[in-house]
Amino acid sequence: MIKVAKPQIGEEEVEAVRKVLLSGNYVSGKTVVEFENRFADYTGTQYAIAVNSGTAALHIGLEATGISQGDEVIVPPLTFFATISSVLYLGAIPVFADIDLDDLCLSPIDVESKITSKTKAIIPVHLFGNAAKIHELIEVSQQSGISIIEDCAQAHGTEYDNKRVGSFGKAGCFSFFATKHMTTCEGGMITTNDPDVMTKAQILRNHGMQGRDQHVVLGYNNRMTEVEAALGLVQLKKLDKLNAKRIANSEYLLKELEKLPWVKLPSINRNVKHTYFWCPIMVDEEESGKNIEDLKHHLMKHKIGFRQRYSEPLYKQEVLKKLGLDYSNVNLPKVEKVAGEILGLPNHPGLTTQELNKIVDVLKSF
Ligand SMILES: *Cc1c(COP(=O)(O)O)cnc(C)c1O
């Protein structure tokens, strides 16, 4: 089986974890601070605040920028649910705007049409390693004084106009879950240039505590451990190399597959350095008479892993109704068109040339 994703962990990571474990210092130590500093440097922001998941990064990132009960937050409908669970935890209301078909990310024009007097934030998701149209989104947000919180959980190292994502908005939120570009097993990071957001985020992740025994807000235990930070430091050092391999693998596959008449590829903005969290392809059903279900069976038969997400627009998720939110009138044509139709091929940095060629051969035989 050729796996669709695979964490890239070696002896250096094992040794770093071993050192921390034997040191006896596991929480709120110098390794987390070092990881935060290195990550802020990498992203090009003043500050970074480490937490224990990407979901916690979004939750605390939104809360630290002042999002609360009843605020409207504009989100894309094609993303992992955690993008909106963070909004819901705060009693704020996700408002869905459509995507653009070229990059599968938020459409700035549709976002603009969804802004009301209650809109407090926009969460662009840099989906699959691509970058959302961040300059246009910032322009739209500035017209009305709204914060941009970037969901960078699939875009470590992705650049727009030579600037890394996570450095454009009021805050950037990263995940270090096992399948992402770099991992700490579970973990997350908030990046920001705003000292006030930084201070609030540090307090929120640590029981709302300022100093010893002074609980100034209702906080959480969302701290990253020293073990995770030690892993993160090694992985961050390797990130550009891992990304280069991920990009080369994806570009090789896409170049070969482009020639096949039934394959449709998303286009890539030339101002974007795409880091291919996914290597996404679509089946041109009208032209070829082939469909994605048959392609999935073909890949399974030949032991090639794939992912097929997100199967439907987020506004259709059952939990929203249970929370008393009614999206039955929401119908965004572009996301309706592509949800469930995008397939991710194996492209992780550990793939060999033989494996890449096998993927190409199997797709050619479809
Ligand atoms: C992975 C992911 C998250 C959540 O990160 P966790 O670390 O799993 O909590 C949020 N948003 C997007 C787009 C993701 O892909």
The ligand as an ORCA input file, in Angstrom:
! r2SCAN-3c Opt
* xyz 0 1
  C      -5.967     20.024     10.757
  C      -6.818     21.226     10.621
  C      -7.307     21.934     11.735
  C      -7.241     21.417     13.141
  O      -6.023     21.076     13.614
  P      -5.870     20.002     14.811
  O      -4.437     20.138     15.177
  O      -6.211     18.665     14.250
  O      -6.782     20.424     15.905
  C      -7.969     23.123     11.512
  N      -8.189     23.601     10.279
  C      -7.783     22.922      9.182
  C      -8.046     23.509      7.839
  C      -7.106     21.712      9.321
  O      -6.716     21.041      8.225
*
